[in-house]
Amino acid sequence: MGRGGDAGSVSNQRNVLKRTASSFSNLKQDLSVLKSIWLKPLTGADHATRLENFYGPQAGAYDNFRAKFLWGRERLIQVSSARLEDRSDLVWVDLGGGTAENVQFMSKYINLKKFSKIYVVDLCSSLCKVAAEKARKNGWTNVEVVEGDACSFQLPGGTKADLVTFSYSLSMIPPFNAAIDNAVSLLDDDGFLGVADFYVSSKYDLALRQMGTLQRWFWRSAFDTDNIDLGPERRHYLDHTLNRVWEYNGRGSLPYVPYIKAPYYVWIGKKSADLITETESMNRRPHLFPPTFLYSLSWECPRADEPVLKTTTGDVCLTLTSGACNAFDLALQGAEAVYCVDINPAQSHLLELKAVALRKLPYDDVWKMFGDGKHPDIDHLFYAKLAPFMSERAQDFWAPRLHYFKKGFYFYGSMGNVIWFFYYLAYFMGLRPWVNRLCEAPTLKAQQEIWQSSFLVRFVKMLPRFITWLIAKICVNKIFMWTCLGVPRNQANMISGDNRSVAEYVATVFNGVAMGTHLATENYFYLACLLGNFTKKSCPRFLQQTDFASLRKKDCDKLDRIHNITGSYMEELTKRSYNKVILMDHVDWTDEKYVKELGANLAKHVVPGGKVIWRSASKNPWYCDGLAEAGFEVECVERHHDRVAMDCVNMYASFWVATRL
């Protein structure tokens, strides 16, 4: 008898041969399809004959080949199913449904038993035969394949559809106006029309659709040879006929055509007359900003803000977005509207992801994503539950970054790089047990004892001033402070302007946190830094189960009050009046000209008695007098060294409030 490995070796060889044979078979099928597409002339006296002549020879290989470049098809089904999952007794009409492959996709996201009837309508006889056979094999008794025209198909007995779709078919229907009009006539009043297809833009189109002259000419000409019209008039007519609910414009690869990606779109609309659709802007990352967010959580303590701001019912608030956690706090405190502004689109995308997750996911999923920082099924969750309700730019930002939630969300972003470095440095130095004991200390007193008894802490305190200065110079230089901590040069200069060294500043921050705040129950900021996640006892309010439930009440009324804006803080300030304005620390970043403009606009747009709060890296920021001269009573709430720790963050040297006179 041979060794045990021989049988396995033979089995592996057979598997390789099978895979090779399968690859050759697929290649042969693909070549036959490409022959039909590229080499066979389109013939036929009418549209049905032309379709049959074109698709008939490739019907058997249709699904396998088109899966390699119809990238919008499954996304159309994901977006549609996400809007129908709470309904039952559904009716769906798939116009130009081909081989019923869309039904196969739909079964991944909704139990097909929820549909009382699914109609797959196509004018091509060969494709209808494939669809009918697929329905029979899968036992889809509620699927009816209809060989018919999308422009004239009607539902029996006055039935109305919850969903009508065109999946890469509208561009192949010459009388597209009639097809769209008929599709709308099939829809129930609360139904959805969904379209996925290739496209070109018009010369002047919406920002995220827009293409250059050469692209428009190339793609329209390339597809025209196959009787496929990518002209923009189809989508314009959709926009004219229905209210656009959701749209995505993407690019997808083509089989056997390297480097070139074809433009496609997914569009969802409905009849609702009261629906207001916002047009998405092309917001780009500012110069010198990293390609991701700076902050994964807000680095200002909302518990310290509350007694100073006293946000209450009816208040209109303006704040910087940052890590977005504090926006939910303001909504929970009763604010009527919370306008969140950030010049960095990545911070806006983070707020959007958190807000959509709070709306659409159960608490356990939200906790896994933003509490644990990891979710084992993030890919499915994102595409099936979150992306269908997100803006196009946010989807494009998060889709290549889903690995954040596989390896630990709080290890990513600019500040996440710092958290990751020190997390693993503690491992290599054998400090993880000490860090864990510090984070799990049952009381503040126990935490203080663990901190003070550490050899590392005692060693650092004993170092000569020159050594600490040298370490700070190397490890906490201005490049590191901006790229990793989000602290720009102007703000870093304000620390030295107080005659304080960076080493002393950092020591004040960390020693104050360890000696004055309890990590295990209140200081979730540094807990996340040390552990890479939150705990149920120490986390932002939106992750606490009772507050999560409050945000979901009344059809997510509190979440509706949060407005997510990418752009200039000053511009948003001038748009309306506010009761509460949160400047955070951004004035530290600016100059005298900006402060004069800011003071004038605050005076004009903050109502009498309204409050403005900010924090600064300086104990006495140079711009406070300018804000006072603008018509505010300015008061310092607290400074470093007034007590052990100013608040749970303790990262700023002073905290200020200004009241409009």
N, C-alpha and C positions, 0 to 999 in steps of 0.2 A: 504494500500500500504506500502511496505517496504521502508526502507531508501535508498537514492540514491546509497549508497555504495554497496548494495546487488547485483545489476546487474553486477557491476564491479568485485565483488568477484567471482561470478559464471563464468564470462568470463575468469578471470585469472585462475580459476581451470580447465576450458576447455583447455586453452592454455598449461597449465602444462601437462595435460593428452595427448594432441596432441604431445608435444615435447617428452614425455616419450615413446609414441608409436613409434614415428619416430626413437628414439634412439634404441629401441629394434629391429625395422625393419632393421636399418643400421647394428646393431650388427649381426643379423641373416645373412645378405648378406655378411658381412665381414668374418664370420665363414665359409660360403660356399666357399668363395674364398680361405681362408687359407687351407681348406680341399683339394682343387684342387692343391694348391701349395705344401703342406707338405706331404699329405697322398696318393695322387693318383699317381701311377707310370707312367712315360712317356712311351707311346707305339706308334707304327706306323712304317710302312715300309719306309716312306720318311719324309722329313722335313715338308711338308704341312700337312700331316696326324698328325704328332706329335703336331704341333701348334694347329690344330683343336681340338684334344683330350685334350690338355692342356687348351686352352682358351674358347672352346665352352661352357662348363658348367658355366663359370663365366662371359660370355660376357655382360650380363645385369647389373652386378655389377662392371664391369671393371673400369669405370671412377671414381666412388665414392671411391673405394678402392685405386686405384693408385694415386689419388690426395694426399694421406697421406704420400707418400714416394718417388714419382718421382720429387724430388725438382729441378732438373735441367731443367725440361721441359718448364716451363714458362720463365725461364731465357734465354733459347735458343731462344724462340720467341721474347722476349724483345730485345735481342742483334741483332737478324736478322732484325726485323722490324725497328730498329733505323738506320740500314744501307740502308734500302729500301724506307724510307718515302718520299724521294724527287723524286722517280721514279713513273712511271705509266705504264699501260698495262703490268703488271707483270705476270710471269709464275712461279708457285711454285710446286715442286714435293716433297711430304712427303713420303719417302720410309719406309715401316713398320709403316704406319700411323694409324693403328688400328681403333679406333672408331671416328676418325676425331676430337678428342678433341683439337688437336693443332690448328685447324681452329677456334675453339671457342676462344682459347687464342689469336690468331692473331687478331680477330675482336676487341679486347680491345685496340689494339695499332695502327692498320691501318684499314681504311675503306676497306672492302673486295671488294668493287667495283673497287679498284685500280688494282685488279688481273683480267686479262682476262681469266685465267684458273688456277685452283688449282686441282692437281691430288693427291688423297689419295690412295696409293698403299699398299696392304697387301695380304699376302698369306693365311690368315685365313678367311674362309668363314663367320663364325659367327660374327667376328669383322667387316667385310665389310658390313654385313647387318645392324648392329647398326649404322655404319657410314653413309650409304645411307639414313636411316630413319632420322638421325640427320640433314643431308643436306636438306631433304625434309621439315622437320618441321621448319627449320630456313629460308627457302627460298633462300638457297645458290645455285642459278642456275648456277654459274660458277664453282661449285665443282663437280668433277667427281670421283667416287669411282671405283677403278680398283682392281679386285682380280687377283693378279699377283706376279711375282717374282722380288725382288729388283735387282737381278743380270742380268735380261734380259729386264726389262721394257724399252720401247722406246717412245719418244714423236712423235706425228704424224707430217708428212710433214716437217721434218727437223727443227722443232721448238726447240729453246734452252731455258733453264730455268734461271731465275734470282736468284732462291734459290732452293737448294735441301737439305733436312734435313733427318737425322736419329735420331729419338727421342726414346731412350731406345730400339732400334731395332738392331743396329749393333752388339751388343754382342750376339744376338740370331741368327745371320746369319753365319753358318759354313764357307762358302767360302767368307769370308769378303773381301779378295783382289778383287774378281770379283765384289762384290757389290760396293766397293769404286771406282773401275775403271769405272763401268757403271755410277755411280753418276757423276763422273768427265766428262764423255762423254756427259752427259745431260746438263752440265753447259754452259752458255754463257761465253764469254771471261772475262766479268766483273761481273760474277755471284759469289755467295757465297755458300759454302758447310758448313752446320752446323750439329754438332753432340752433343747430350747429352746422357750420359750413366753412369753406374757404372764402376769402374775401380780398378785395382791394378797397382802399378808401377813395373818397372823392378828392378833388384838388384841395378843398377846404372842408375838413371834417373835424370830428371831436378829437381832442388831443391824443387820446390813447388809441385811436384808430388810424391816425394820420400816417401816410406814407409819402415818400418822395416820388418824383415823376418817373424815374427809371423803374422803381419797384412796381408802380402801378401798371406801367406798360408791360413789363416782363411777365408778371403773374397772370394778368388778364390774357395776354397772348398765348402763354404756355397752356393754359387750361381751355382756351377757346378751341383748340384743335380737337378736343374730345367732346365738343358741344356743351361745355360747362361754362356758364357765364358768371364771372365773379364780380360783376359791376356793383357799385355801392347803392344803386337804386333799390335793391331788394331790402336792405336793412333800413334805408330811409323810409320805405313804405311801411315796414314794421313799426318804426318809431312814430309814424304818422297815424297808424291805425289803432295801436294799443299803447298803453303806458308801460315804458320799460321799467322792469323791476330789478333786473340784474344783468350784467354783461361782463364778458371776459374776452380779451383779445390776446392771442398767443401765437407762438411759432412752433412748428413740429417738423421733425425730420422726415425725409422721403426715402423709401427703400432703394438701395443701390445708387443713390445720388448723394455723395458725400458733401459735407459742409453747408449745403443749402437747406434752409428750413422754410416751409410754406406757411403763410399766414392763415390762421383760422380764428373763428369767433364762436362764442356761445352766447345766446340772447334769450332772456325770459321776459315775457310781458303778460299783462292781464288787462281786463276791461275797466277796472276801478277808476272812476272819474276824479275821485278825491286824492289819488295817489300822486305825490310829488317826488320826482326822480332827480337826484342831484347829479350833475355832470362832473365826473372825476377829473382832477387836474394832474398834470405831469409834474409832480414835485420831485426835485432832485436833491441828492445829498449835498450839503454845503461844503465848500472848499475846506480842506484840512480836517474834516470830520472823518472818523473811522467808518468802514462800510457796514457797521452794525450799530446797535444802540450803545450808549454810554452806560446807562443805568438800567438794571433789571428790576429794581424796586425804587421807590421814592426815598431819598435820603434826607428827609425833614420829618421831624416827629409830630404826627397829628395830635397826639395827646397833649403836647405842649402848646400847640396852636389853638386848640379848642377854647380854653378859658380866656384867651386874648382876643380871638376873632369873634367868638360867640355867634357862630353861624346859626341861623334860625329859619323858620318857614318864610318863604317869600324872597329870600336873599338871592341876588344874582352875583355869582362869583367868577373871577378871572384868575387862572393859575397857569403856571408852566406845567406841561405834561409830565416830564421826567419819567419815572418808572410807573406812573399811573395809579399807584395804590391810593394816594391821598385824594384823588378825584372821587373815588367811591366813598371815602370817608365823608366828604362834603355833602354828597347826595344822601348818605345815611343820616346826616345831621339835619336834613330838611331843606337844603338849598333848592330854590325853584329852578335855577339853571346854573350849570358849571361849565364854563368855557375853558377848555384845555388847549393850550397853544404850545407848539414847539417848532423850531426851525429845522430840526433834524427829523426827516420823515420816519426813521426807524423807531423813534419814541412814539410817534403817532400809530405806527403799525403795532407796537406792543400794547398800547391802550386798546386798540381795536380788537386784537386777539383776546385780551382779557375780558372785554365787554361782551363779545360774541360768545365766549365760553360760558360766562355767567348767565347769558340768556338761554343757551341751547343745550348745555350739558348738565347732567345730574351732579350733585355736590361731590360725590366720590371721584368723578373724572376731573373736575376742577381742582380738587385737592391734589390729585396725582400730578397734574400739570404744574401747578404753581405753589403747592405746598411741599410735596416730595421733590418736585422739579424733574420727575421722570414719569413717563406713561408708556406701558408696554405695547399699546396699540395706537400710537400717535398717528401713524400714516392713515389708517382707516378713519380714525376720529377726525382728522383734519379734512380729508377730502369729502367725507360723507356728512359730517355734522357742522363743521366750522366754515370751510371755504365757500359753501353755497350762500353764505350770508356776509361775506367779506368783500371789501373793495378789491379791484384788480391789482392795484399796487401792493396792497397788504398780502395778497396771495403770492405774488411774485417774490416778495421779501421772505415769507415764511416757508414756502415750498422747499427751497434748497437748505433750509435751516432746521428741519424737523429733527435732525440728529441732536439738537440741543436738548430735546426732551427724552432722548435715549441715554445720554451720558450724564446729564445733570444740568438743568437750565441755568442755575445760578453760577455755573462755571463759564458762562459765555457772556458776550458783550465786553466792552472795554474794562469795566470793573470786575467782570467775571474772570478775566485773565489774572488779575491780582489775587482773587479768591482762590483760583486754581493753584497758583504758584505757592501761596502760603499753606494751603491745605496739604499739598504733597510735600512741601518742605518740612512740615510738622511730622509727617510720616518718616521721612529720611532721618530726622533728628531724634526719632523715638518719642515725640511729644504728643502723639495722638491720644494715649490714655489720659494724659494731663488735660488736654483740650476737652475731651469728653466729660471728665469729672467737673471741669469748670462750667460746661454747658448744662450739666445735670444737677448742679448744686441745689439742694432743696430750699435754701434761704440765701438772702443777700450776705448775711454774716458768714455762712459756710463758703460762699463764693469768694469773699474777701480773703478768707484764710487760705484757700487754694491758690489764689493769685499771689499773695504775699509770700507764701512758702515755696514758690517756684524758684529753682536755682537760676533759670534764665532771667526772670524779672529782677532778682537780687543782683545778678551779674551785670545786667544793663545799667542798673542804678549806680553801681560802683565804678563804671567806666569813666575815665577822665573826659572832661568836656571836649577836648580836641578830638578824641576818638569818636565820640557820638556825632560831632560836627562832620567828621570825615565820612562816617557811615551814611549820614543823611545826605551829604553832598553826592555820594555815589549812588545810593539807592532811592533817594527821594528828590531827584533833580527835576527840572522844569519839563523836560521831555517826557519823563515817566509820569509826572503829575497830570499832564494833559492827555496823553494817549491811553493811560490806564485808569486814572482817577477822575478824569474830566475836569481838572483844575487848570484853567488857562494862565498864561504868563502874568496878566494884569492882577489876577487874584493872588497868585503866589507872591507877587511883589508887595501886596498889602500886609502879608505876614511879617516880612522884614521891616516894613514901614512902622510897625509897632515895637521895633527893637527886640523882636523875638526871633530866635533861631527856629528853623524847621524842626530840628531835633526836639527842642523844648515843646513846640506846638504839638508834635505827634505824641510825645510822652503825656502831655496834658489830656489829649483826646483819649488815648487808650487806658491810661491809669484811671481817669474819671469814669469811663464806662465800666471798668472792672470793679471799682470801689463804690460806685454810686447807683448803678442800675442792675437789675436782676435779669440775667440772660434767659433763664428757664421760664420766666412767666411774663416778662414785659419787653425785653430788648430783643425783638426779632431781627433787627438790622444786623447786629454783630453775630447773632446766633446763626443766621444764614451764611455769613462769611466764614464762620468756624466749622460749620457742619455741611454746608452746601445745600441745606434745605431748612424749612421751618418745622415746627412741631405744633400740635393742636393747641398747646398751652401758650405758645409764643409765635404769633403770626399777625399779618395785617387783618383789619376788620373784614374785608371782603372774603377772607378765607375761613372766618368763624361761621359755624353752621347757622346760628341764629341770624346773623347779618346777611349771609348768603340768601336765606329765606326771605328776609326783608327786601332785598334788592329784586327778588323775583315776584314780589306781590303786585297785584293790580296790573298784570300783564307787563311786568318789568317797568313800571312807571318811573321809578327812581333812576334806572339806567337810561331812560329816554331823556332825562334832564342833563345828561353829560354830552357835551358837544366837542367833537374831536377835530382840531384844526391844525394843519401844517402851514406854518408861515410866520409872519412877523408879530411879535408880542405887541409892539406899539400900534400896529395897524388894527389888531383886534380890540385893543383898549379904546380906540376912537370910534368904534361902531355902535356903542350903547352905553347906558349908565350902569354902574355897579355899586353894590353895597359892600362887597368884600373883594380885595385884590391881594393876591399872594405873589410877591416878586421873587420869592426864594432867594437865591444868592446871585442872580444874574446881573444885578447892577454893578457888582464887583468887576465884572468883565468889561465894563464900558468906559466911556470918557465923559468929559464935562459937557460936550455938546449934546450927547444922548441924555444926560441927566436933566439938562434944562428942558429938553423936549418932553421927557418923561414927566417932570414936575408939572408942566403946563397942561399936559393931557390928563394927568391924574386929577388936577384941580377941576378940569372941565367935566370929567366923566365919573368921578366918585361922588355919590350923593352926600349932602351934609350929614355928619354923624357916621358916615361910612369909614371902614378901617382898611389900612394897607399894612401888611407885615412883610418883613424881609430879614434875612440873616446875612452875616458878613464874616469874611476871614479876618477882618480887622476889629479890634475892640472899639475903635472910633472911626468908622468909615467916613471918608472925606465928603461924601455926597449928602449926608444927613441934613446939613444946613440948607442946601439947595431945595430939598423937599419941604423943609419947614417954611422957607420963603415963598413956596408955591401956595401956601394956605392950609398947612397941616400942623397939628400939635404933635411933635415928634418926641417919643419917649423910648429909652432903652429898657427893655424888659429884663434882660439879664446878660452878663458877660462871663467869659471864662474866669475861673477862680472865685466867683461869687459864692459858689458852693462846689461840692465835689464834682458834680456833673450837671450841666445846664438842662440836658434832656437825654433821651436814649441814644441820640446820634452823637451829640457832644462834639461835632466836627467843626462847628463854627465858633468864632471868638465872641460873637455878640448876636443878640436877637432884638429886633426893633418893631415898634408899632407906631403908625401915624394915623391920627383921627382927623377927618375933614371938618374944618371949622365952618 
